[in-house]
Amino acid sequence: MQDIKTRKDIHFIITELYKKLLSDDIVKHFFEDVINENHLEEHLNIVTDFWNGILFSTTDYQRNAMQPHLILNERKPFKHEHFKRWLLHFTSSIDDNYKGEKSEMAKTRALSIATVMEIKMSSNS
């Protein structure tokens, strides 16, 4: 297995991740608006830009990643089990397809991001 090397690799991982998320009864309700408004491909590209910036220090992503999640949290509260499930799917989407330094970096950063988001969301509720 090779490591994550390109934006295309990241897009593949994010696509695999969302296949898992959208078929998971515990978390799929968070993505109803994206699906109902037919914005899935746009959303996948935004998330890909975010991770491309993290792994390859690009400047593609120019948004506040926390803000849309805080807004969503007001309507559909995130719980610990949701973060755990997202992390499980994120990690397996990488482990099933890639191995190496960037792969490990992505998983470490995902854990950090999920932890910070969970803390911020629980303090806002």
HELIX and SHEET records of a PDB file:
HELIX    1   1 ARG A    7  LEU A   22  1                                  16    
HELIX    2   2 LYS A   28  PHE A   31  5                                   4    
HELIX    3   3 GLU A   32  ASN A   36  1                                   5    
HELIX    4   4 LEU A   40  PHE A   56  1                                  17    
HELIX    5   5 MET A   66  ARG A   75  1                                  10    
HELIX    6   6 HIS A   80  ASP A   95  1                                  16    
HELIX    7   7 GLU A  101  ASN A  124  1                                  24    
END                                                                             
